[in-house]
Amino acid sequence: MKVAVLGAGAIGAYVGAALHRAGAEVHLIARGPHLAAMRQHGVHVLSPRGDFTAHPHCTDDPGEVGPADYVFLGLKANAYAACGPLIAPLLHERTAVVAAQNGIPWWYFHRHGGPYDGHRLDSVDPAGAVSRVLAPERAIGCVVYAAAELKYPGVVRHLEGTRFSLGEPDRSVSPRCKELSEAMRTGGLKCPVEPELRGDIWIKLLGNISFNPISALSRATMRQMCQHGGTRRVIETMMRETLCVAEALGCPVGVSVERRLAGAERVGDHRTSTLQDLERGKPLELDVLLAAVVELAEITGVEVPTLRTVHAISDLLALRSAA
């Protein structure tokens, strides 16, 4: 099995190191000091489950890698439309693209069935720009329940969680999903194949859609947002509106708002990825987290006034931070 990791940051390098440990042929595509460190010393993973070092091939040139069986996307979703020149050399006719993204993916309605089958969301696939680069037929969905960070270039600190849920858009348990799942498990990760992966997408989105934009607007940690009465009520309302949209799409979510809030509060003084991006001057990944659900509310006729308000304010923040 040949795997290319395009965007081998903390999560991508962690997955690549695990797959290399399992015996897969792995190629990490990165840049800068992180790439230089991985080339010289390999990927060093610091984890509560045990530290280890892997030495996969590392490069900044996908042409060096050539076509792979699987491309694991470690890029932010807002970079997908522009990644064509990077991903093209990695593709053959049967290459699967594993999109480890937060929020609503561009393939969400591909082989969905029902009245919205094949519908394209402008917020995540504007004018079909992402689908032209990443054909939905190639997509394997992936919901990441692991947390990792780059401690230093070439050094990944695995914080918690090892679960990477996979799923086909058509809900089948395909041979390609089973093959990748087995390799991930051999490398020490949890990797169930979920026929109803869209349910996992919504469960994770409950937290991302609320905590991420509010953290950027308030500069607050998870604990601070949960313990501030007014902010907690806003987040709770955002979660409830999100549940209504999911249910309107025929995807009820098997987790309560109270349980989701309690879990978030236990995380403590963690800064969300959106807040970290804001502090580092990086683009904010809010379209797939928030704008997409507002668009889904429009097509399903669900009222989401709080989501609309937070979207309007956070969208202005994103525009100003990018200027």
Buried (B, 14 or more C-beta within 10 A) or exposed (E): BBBBBBBBBBBBBBBBBBBBBBEBBBBBBBEEEBBBBBBEEBBBBBBEEEEBEBEBBBBBEBEEBEBBBBBBBBBBBBBBBEBEEBBEBBBEEEBBBBBBBBBBBBBBBBBBEEEBEEEBBEBBBEEEBBBEBBBBEBBBBBBBBBBBBBEEBBBBBBBEEBBBBBBBBEBEEBEBBEBBBBBBBBBBBBBBBBEEBBBBBBBBBBBBBBBBBBBBBEEBBBBBBBEBEEBBEBBBBBBBBBBBBBBBBEBEBEBEBEEBBEBBBEBEEBBBBBBBBBEEEBBBBBBBBBBBBBBBBEBBEBEBEBBBEBBEEBBEBBEEBEE
